């Protein structure tokens, strides 16, 4: 069984850096829909909706 990560959200920059580093070190492909280094609330704003599209 594999677990695929489609989208990553992390507000705290050092955690996001560690996440990228770990995936690279373990040779795990990037998430399909990218990363967001912000609060999830920002996705409810108009520019957030455009970002998700």
Buried (B, 14 or more C-beta within 10 A) or exposed (E): EEEEBEEBBBEEEEEBEEBBEEBEEEEEEEBEEEBBEEEEEEBEEEEBEEBEE
